[in-house]
């Protein structure tokens, strides 16, 4: 792995990316909100070219043309992954190559060049090393990394941008949802994505997220944690929540909506399926109606941000269904194994983790 291209002295008097000073960071107060760190990674590419060596630069605002493709036409995608600190002081990433591959698929859909898998993973490692002092101790949180791929060149017409920027910034974070198990509201009027494989629901396009604000703002104002969206083709089957996949448990069978072009192929989703099957559970990927979900024994969500989080209730129109939560649930068992692997406390038999240094 190439070393960071730029490392300047941090404001605390030590090399910010290499020091271990935690005195000015309140780990106990972390939520899932932005805490600006010291450095970010930037790499550029012209249309028709390939990304070359990037640089670690000071975290800060970026200059961009008003005619940039990302601003005018939403030509951009993003990823999300975390760095974990183990009890013995190591720093681990979890399946970063999967994020790189998902970005490449999204980039192809939006006519953008993308970094190679090796460039992506190396850039993530560099960003982590440069911001090492911001990685919370085990059990206190994680360092969330946000890779962005954007059309930043100026173009007035509706066409691919002439220039692209790959950028990674990061922030220490705690739990995505506060208050434990989730209370979801089924949205039956607005849709997260349009039906069929031709849409962009299956990639992390920046255009997928702002349209959910109307639903989530209203739901949270009424005391709900998040919104669960239905498929636009029939309006009868569940798809996913705002930023996470959903699983339904009935007896010893775990079901989750199939990846059909409208649902994001979550890396945590994929991992939890593998873990559950290794434990002997039957996992089925298929269409799941609202009525079937209401009669389930247990429901939980998965994602990089939410990890594995139990659902306490789902409200659909005038019906409120409640589910098992707590230490004895399957979701807590799966979460324990996943977090154990991610933080080095459980043996990684599948080589999912990558040590940063």
N, C-alpha and C positions, 0 to 999 in steps of 0.2 A: 504494500500500500504506500503510495506517495505521501510525504508529509504535507501538512498544510502549507500553502504558498506564502501566506502572510500571517504572522503572529506578532502582535504588538503587546507591550506591557499593559496589563489591566489597570483599572483605576485604583485597585486595592494595593498596588505596588508590586504585584507578582505577575508572572505571565498568566493571563486570565485563563487561557485554554489549558495550561499545564498545572496550575496551582490547585490546591485542595481546600482553599478557604471557604468555609460555609457560614462564617460568623454573621454575615449580613442577610442571610436568607431564612425566612420563617417557614420551615417545612410544614409545620402544623396548620398553617393557614392556606395551603394550596387548594384551589378549586380547579375547574377546567376553564381557565381564562389565561389571557396572554400576559406573561411576565417577560419583558424584553431581556434577551441574553446578550452575550458579547459579540458573537460573530455569526456570519451566514456564508453560505457557499454560492458562488455565481459562475455560470458557464453560458456562453453564447454560441449561436450557430446561424449562418445565413441560409436562406431557402436553397434547397438543392445540395447543401453541404452536410458535414457531419460535426457533431460536437467534439471539441478538443479539450485540452487541459483547462480546468476551471481554477478559481482562486477562492481562498478564504479571505473575506473582507469584514470590516466592522459592520455590525448590524445597524441598519438605518433605512431611511426612505430611499426609494429608487426613482430615477428620472425616466419618464416614459412619454412618448408622443401622444397627443390627444387623438391621433388617428390610428393608434395601435389596434391590432386585431382583437386583443383581449378586451379592450374597452368598448369597441364598437360592435363586435360580432360574437363576443364570448368565446374566442378561440383559446381555450385554456383547459387544463385538467390538473388535478392535484392528487397527492397521496398522503397517507398518514401512517406513521409507525413510531415505535418507542425504543428508547435505550433504557436498560435496566441495570441497576447496581446490585451485585450479589453480596451475600454476607461476608465473603472473603475478599471483597474489594474489586472483583472483576467487573467489566462492563460488557453486557450482552445485547445483541440485536436479535430480533425474532423473525425469521424467514424474510429478510429484506429483499432477496431475489424475487419473491412473489410480488412485492410491490413494484419492483422494476419491470417485471413482465406485464403486470396489469397496466402500468403507465404506457408501455410500448403499444399495447392493444388499443388503448384510448387515443394515443397519438395518431395511430394509423387511421382511426375513424374520423379524426378531426384534421387530417392532412397536415400533420406536423412531424418533423424529425424528432427523434428522442435519443437520449443517451443510451449507450449499451448497458446491459445488465451490470457489467464490471464497472463502468463509469458511475452508474447510479449508486452501487453499493460502496464504492470507494469514496464518493462525495459524501454519503451519509456518515461513513466512518470519520472522515476529516472534520465534518461539522460537529460530531460528538466529541472528538478529541479537543477541538478548539473551545468547546463549551463544557468541558468535563466538570468544572466546579458547580455547575447547575444541575447535575444529576442527583436527585434526592437519595437519601439512604434507603436501604431495603425496607419496604413497608410504609414509607412516607410518601411515595409517589413515583413518577417516572419522568424521563425527558421525552416530550412529544416532539417529533420531527415532522415538518410539513414541506415536502418537495412540491414545487410548482413548476409547470411547463406552460409557457405563455407565448402567444404571438405578440411580440413587442415592436415589430417594424410597422411603419406608417403605410396604410393603404386605404384609399377612399372607397374603392369598389368592393363588392362582396366577393372576396377572393382570399386565398391563404396569405398570411403575412410574409413579407420578405425577410424577416429576421425573428429569431426565437431566443428566449431566455429560459434557462433551467436554474432554479433558485431553491435553496433549502434554508429555512430558518427553524428555530426551535424554541421551546418553552417548557419549564418544569410544570407538571400538572398533577392534580389529585384526581378525585372521582369526577366523572362526567356528570352524573346525576347525584345530587345530594338527597339524603333521606331514605336510602335503602331501596327496597323493591319498587318497581314502577307501577304507575296507574295510567293505563293507556286509553285514549279516546279514538274510536274508529272514525275516520273521515270518509263520509259517504257522498260528498258533493264535489270535492276537488281531488285531482289525481296527481301523484308524484311523477309518473312517466306514462307515455303513450304506449299502447299495446303493440307487440310484435318485435321481431329482431331488428327491424330497421331503425329503431329509435336510439336514444343515448342513455336509457335507464341503466344499462349494464356497464357503463364506464363512469369514471369519476369526473365527468364534465362539470365545470364550474356553473354551468347553466341549470344543473339539476337541483340546486339547493335553495336559491332565493325563492322559487315558487312555493316552497313549503311554509314560508314565514307566516302567511295569512292563517293557515290552519294551526300551526304550533302556537302562535301568539294568542289566539282565541282559546285554545285548549289549556294553555298554562294559566291564563287569566281565570279559568274556571276550576283550577286546582289539579289538573292532570299533569303528568310528567312529560308526556310526548304523545304524538299522533301515530296511529297505525293506518297505512293507506291500503286501499283496495285496488284490484286490477281494473283498468279502464275498459277492457273488452266486455266484461260481464257485470262488474260492480258487485260481485258476490264473493270473490276469493281474496284472502289477505296476501299482501306482498311484502312490505317491510315498513319499519318505522322511519323516522326522519333520517337517521344516520346509522342504522343498525339492522341486522337481519333478525328474524324471529323463528323460534322453534316451539312446537306444540308436543306435549307428552301425554299419552294415553296408555295406561298400564305400562308395559315395557317397550312400547314402540315410540320412537321419536320421529316426528315429521317436520319438514321445513319446506317452504315454497321452492319449486324448481327454478334453476337459472334458465331463463328463457329470453333474455335480451332486455327485460324490464327491471330485473333485480340485480343489484350489485353483487358480483361474486366475492364475498367477503373472505379475507384470509383467515380471520378468526373463525368464521363459519366453517370453512374448509377444515380447519384444524380440529374444531370441536366434533365434527362428523367422524374424523379419524379416531379421536380419543374415545368417543362413545362406542364405536364399532369394536375397538380393541378391548373395551370393557364387556363386550358381549351383547350390547344393545342393538336392536334392529333400527336402522335409520332409513327413512324413506323420503325422497325428494319428489314432491308432487303438488298438485293444486289442493289448497285447503280452504274450505268455505268458512265464512264467519260462524255459521251455526256449529260446525265441527269444533272450531276453536273454543267456542263458549262452553262446550261440554267436556273440555280437556281437564286432566288432573293437574297439569302444571304447564306454565308458559314461561319462556325466558328469551332474552335478546342477547346477541353477540356482536362484537365489533371491536376495533382497536381502542376506541375511546371508552366504551361501556364494559369491555372485557366480556364477562358473562354475568348478566344481571337478571334476577328473578322478576317476573311480572306478578304483582299482587292482584290486579284487577284489569279487566277490559270492559269498557262501556260502549255499547252499540245501540244507538237510538235510545230507547227507554230501558234497555236490558243491561244490567251490570253483572258480569261473571267474576267470581273470586277464585283464586288458585292457591295451592300450597306454596308457602315460602319458608325460609329458615334453614337451619343447619342440616336438616335431614333430607333436603331436596336434591334431586339429581343435578340441578344447575349449580348448587354450591359444591357438589362433588367434582363436577367438571371444571368449575372455576379454580378449585384448589389445585387440581392437577396441572391445568394450563399455567397458572401463575407460578406454580412450583418449577415448571420447566423453564419459564421465561426468566426467573430470578435465580436459577441454578440450584434450587433446593430439591428438585426431582430429576432423576436421571433422564437425559435427553437421548432416547434410543433411536430417534429418527433424524438426528443431526439438523434439527430445526434452528438451533441457536448459533449465532456467529459472534465470536469474541472480538472485541474492537482492538484490543492491544494485549 
